[in-house]
Amino acid sequence: MEFWSFPPAYDENFLPEAGDRYWFPSRETMPVVERERAIFERLKTVCRYAYEHAPFYRRKWDEAGFHPSHLKSLEDFETRVPVIQKKDLREAQDRMPPFGDYLCVPEGEVFHIHGTSGTTGRPTAFAISRADWRAIANAHARIMWGMGLRPGDTICVAAIFSLYMGSWGALAGAERLGAKCFPFGAGAQGMSARCVQWLAMLKPTAFYGTPTYALHLAQVAEEERISPRAFELKYMFFSGEPGASIPAIRDKLQNLFGAKVFDCGSMAEMTPWMNVAGSAATDGMLCWQDVVYTEVCDPTTLRRVPYGQRGTPVYTHLERTSQPMIRLLSGDLTLWVNEPNPCGRTYPRLPQGIFGRIDDMFTIRGENVYPSEIDKALNELQHYGGEHRVIISRASTMDELLLRVEADQETYSNGAAEIEHFRQQVERKMLGVLGLRSVVQILAPGSLPRTDFKARRVVDDRAVFREIRAQIEKTGPGAAPPRWPDGSIGPP
Amino acid sequence: MEFWSFPPAYDENFLPEAGDRYWFPSRETMPVVERERAIFERLKTVCRYAYEHAPFYRRKWDEAGFHPSHLKSLEDFETRVPVIQKKDLREAQDRMPPFGDYLCVPEGEVFHIHGTSGTTGRPTAFAISRADWRAIANAHARIMWGMGLRPGDTICVAAIFSLYMGSWGALAGAERLGAKCFPFGAGAQGMSARCVQWLAMLKPTAFYGTPTYALHLAQVAEEERISPRAFELKYMFFSGEPGASIPAIRDKLQNLFGAKVFDCGSMAEMTPWMNVAGSAATDGMLCWQDVVYTEVCDPTTLRRVPYGQRGTPVYTHLERTSQPMIRLLSGDLTLWVNEPNPCGRTYPRLPQGIFGRIDDMFTIRGENVYPSEIDKALNELQHYGGEHRVIISRASTMDELLLRVEADQETYSNGAAEIEHFRQQVERKMLGVLGLRSVVQILAPGSLPRTDFKARRVVDDRAVFREIRAQIEKTGPGAAPPRWPDGSIGPP
């Protein structure tokens, strides 16, 4: 197995031949049983390392009655090692600021500090050592190679460079790959229009960002009378939010830009976050198990679910030495399979990517609803205007669901009858997808604010809901409400 | 002389002892004559290299009747090599997109693409090779060492990561120095408040940004009831705009943050831009001549002015191989001296930093006025509210100058008499500094928009001027004008 050691020690000058499909053929295509045997050995090493270096793990495992010497099989790992959660990390950093008592290297080896960008509560700081940064760069370069990226490609990284690790990880990979890196970033006023100008001028071969931002860029381009296809992008890879694995959104992105679309990404804490990522010949996302060991688990028992079933990913670093995460509960929702992959890699696969959060899920009249399913269904409608909001109420005697959906310009301009027709179409679609009735209101295209980062489309607020419901009953669909909780402007 | 070669080949593992004052003692403290001899040899090499690899230089020099073999002395360089200007670079990139016919390495060696962020006209793309990036990192680390920064310091880079090279160069230097890098960035909505939270939590030892942004951050901190001194910064280094060398602004920054303030920076095209930068024991900026050769020139003759005189810097790369700039005219304004430096480095010095632009300068009634002089004078007034605008008219029979100046809260709250008193004080000060009368209008503190990047405070518009002048005459100072060209809200 190529360069398989802990701590990792990659040859920084290694590059496959341009025609090679694999960066590391044996690591990527080896029989699953053999890989699992190697992963099990590595898990023993990583657990011993964490127990010795991190009071955080020692305390947690002592409490749970686990000791690294107990590991005799992969099943032991899954059943005896307790999961950790993001709140455990926050608490550890509160106890021992700024990096928590799970930093396993001397502070002097910290190379980059990043973190969560949450605006409320204590943010979590990520301390990434110099050696880890190299391991991340090597992993990302290898996974980007799997998408078809090659030295000489120009890669535009169009996500904000700040606390967020998405942009930095993509850049580190692009740098290691020997690509021409164009770290344009995102987030400041006026940047989208400038990005469009540069994409048209520079014609990079690849683009990284969030799906929401790419859709926004396409819109900005069209406003500037530039076709997104004029950028001549060949590859677009995404993380930061689900989307690139939702067929309707993926197809939309592919059609708009004429590029092949890849979904990637686990969690900021799990850097290298491309440990789940698509490859040139395989849709969805592969779990690159030799970088980060992924178990898709039942959210209650926290044990692996059989392939073919839904669950939440639980991740374990196999290469990170600074702040190794061991059985970090993601809270995301996915489905995994283990079938032969067209690309020949023998990794398990997430055919639908990450399609929701366990805690995003809401229950209405006994039905489990994932916001991503609503997004997916709306994107399948021809006259969908591109943005929507979901407003839910759980506290009334009867749960209710309000959908505020933009129509496209054509439908909206054609007047009340067409708007009403589209409204009924949305209602029927939602009934089919969700198995329950919803109240649908149609908005003019562009009336809901777009975001250049992760889209938040669900508002769960009883009081607001009642107010809006009353408005709609008083004035009928299409009327201007006084003020929406999502900051949008109502239709004229 | 340590590691003096072309192309550069630095030992990436080299670090001085923590107690050492110099990174490269002999390069930094050698007799001027010896250094100039070495620089002259290097200039011959660089000119030959450019002539051989860049049609851009070949054409330009052939036209000017210059050939690298003509170089027999430093004076030949100054008198026979024509300057190049930013517009020459734009034209070259128009002719041969995207990098122009002055790219001297194969495109495959391009590591990072950055550029000018101008919103009008064709932006200029910078192609920086992998080898150049290492040279930049080594130069910046060495110059930051000169400020007193050491491995183990935590360095917050609080400037936008995008086209702008300032943030990237500071980061590359911090990485090479072995510091803990905290690339927070800037520019997106809500980032300043988050930056304040992180600075208070992480307590980095050093900060990089623009002076304007640091002043803004201090204000945001105070709004959040956090003293900027609670960040416990020891070093703050700045570029992107003049300011850190203007005594009043430097003192203000030092007082607000309790940190030592350093000024740095030449031009984005001149990466490594820290080729002019302050050091721990020496105020102003040193010209690190062995990295980039700086000639302070008469703007007309484009020949060096004697030490002690004002002129415009003309820069020449001595280490850059991808897009070497040879006699690039900056258009900036400075004054240089060549006296023994307290730090012992034998470089020429810019004691007042870069204090203006040749083309920012405007002439009113025969007087040359630099916006930086107005900025400096206002910052010396106790009751200055921190922001101002300059509105000039050159086309009337008599040139006029309108200053819109914020008072501090105390003055503004104390009513008309105090406001008028402050107004007269500003008028007198301006008369003293500029030698001409101006119309001064006092505004409430906070009424002019702040910027988190380079401040643009001069508006040159006759029509607007006449309109505002009429308003003031009609309503008297302190009245609310209908609408200001700088987007500000008038006083209530």
Interface residues (C-beta under 8 A of the other chain):
Chain A: P97 P98 E107 G108 V110 F111 H112 I113 H114 G115 S117 T119 R122 P123 A125 A127 P151 G152 T154 I160 F161 S162 L163 W168 E175 G178 K180 C181 F182 P183 F184 G185 G187 A188 Q189 G190 M191 R194 Q197 W198 M201 L202
Chain B: P97 P98 E107 G108 V110 F111 H112 I113 H114 G115 S117 T119 R122 P123 A125 A127 P151 G152 T154 I160 F161 S162 L163 W168 E175 G178 K180 C181 F182 P183 F184 G185 G187 A188 Q189 G190 M191 R194 Q197 W198 M201 L202
